[in-house]
Amino acid sequence: MTDTTNRAVTQQFYEALETSDVETFLAIQHDDVAYNVNGRTPVSGRFEGKAFLVEKVMPLVFGNLQMDTFQFSKQWKIMCADENTVVAFMEADGLAKNGERYNQFYCHLFEFREGKIAAVWEFFDSALAQRALFSNPLTQDETPPVTPFNF
């Protein structure tokens, strides 16, 4: 694939998040897509497959946001792209269900296979996620993810 194709798929990713278009969001990812998420939150670590994303991760995140006030992809920018990878930044903003503002900034690294997203590395303020989404400030004795983030 070309960097132009990968840029277009990345644009679809952010536009789907912006409009809550779950169908498109999932269609542009391989069934075995791997996510590598930093931090020590309930959604941190490495997980594989769209099924896990839909059944476990999305309910944890979306279930803790006031979706009527929340906006994923408030703004985003592709920083660089080549035939295998795209690096981009995204801002999301709105309220969590606990009333805390969740103004989050993400750095995403995407890998592609056959014109679809094959892997995502996601970096964000995990302390903010713990406070706002999971009502749980980070502590030193927190249990690490079952499958830790790795690169």
Residue pairs with C-beta under 8 A, 6 or more apart in sequence:
1 83
1 112
1 114
1 115
2 83
3 81
3 82
3 83
3 86
5 112
5 115
6 81
6 82
6 83
6 84
6 85
6 86
6 110
6 112
7 78
7 81
7 86
9 28
9 86
9 110
9 112
9 115
9 116
9 117
10 78
10 81
10 86
10 88
10 110
11 78
12 24
12 28
13 25
13 28
13 110
13 117
14 73
14 76
14 88
14 90
15 21
15 24
15 73
16 22
16 24
16 25
16 28
17 25
17 72
17 73
17 90
18 71
18 72
18 73
18 74
20 67
20 72
22 58
26 50
26 53
26 54
28 116
28 117
29 50
29 53
29 116
29 117
30 50
30 113
30 114
30 116
30 117
30 118
31 49
31 50
31 51
32 48
32 49
32 118
33 48
33 49
33 50
33 53
33 116
33 117
33 118
33 119
33 120
34 46
34 47
34 48
34 118
34 119
34 120
35 46
35 47
35 48
35 53
35 57
35 119
35 120
35 122
36 45
36 46
36 119
36 120
36 121
36 122
36 149
36 150
36 151
37 43
37 44
37 45
37 46
37 47
37 122
37 149
38 44
38 122
38 123
38 124
38 126
38 149
39 124
39 126
39 129
39 130
39 149
40 126
40 130
40 138
40 142
40 143
40 144
40 145
41 126
41 129
41 130
41 133
41 134
42 60
42 134
43 57
43 60
43 61
43 129
44 126
44 145
44 149
45 144
45 145
45 146
45 147
45 148
45 149
46 145
46 147
46 148
46 149
46 150
47 53
47 56
47 57
47 147
60 133
61 133
63 97
64 96
64 97
64 98
64 132
64 133
64 134
65 94
65 95
65 96
65 97
65 102
65 133
66 94
66 95
66 96
66 97
69 94
69 95
70 92
70 93
70 94
70 95
70 102
71 92
71 93
71 94
72 90
72 92
73 90
73 91
73 92
74 90
74 91
74 92
74 93
75 90
75 91
76 88
76 89
76 90
76 91
77 88
77 89
78 86
78 87
78 88
79 87
79 88
79 89
80 86
80 87
81 87
84 111
84 112
85 109
85 110
85 111
85 112
86 108
86 109
86 110
86 112
87 107
87 108
87 109
87 110
88 107
88 108
88 110
89 105
89 106
89 107
89 108
90 105
90 106
90 108
91 103
91 104
91 105
91 106
92 102
92 103
92 104
92 106
93 101
93 102
93 103
93 104
94 101
94 102
95 101
95 102
96 102
96 132
96 133
98 132
98 135
100 131
100 132
101 132
102 128
102 129
102 132
102 133
103 128
104 124
104 125
104 128
104 129
105 124
105 125
106 122
106 123
106 124
107 122
107 123
107 124
108 120
108 121
108 122
108 123
109 120
109 121
110 117
110 119
110 120
111 117
111 118
111 119
111 120
112 118
121 151
126 138
127 137
127 138
130 136
130 137
130 138
131 137
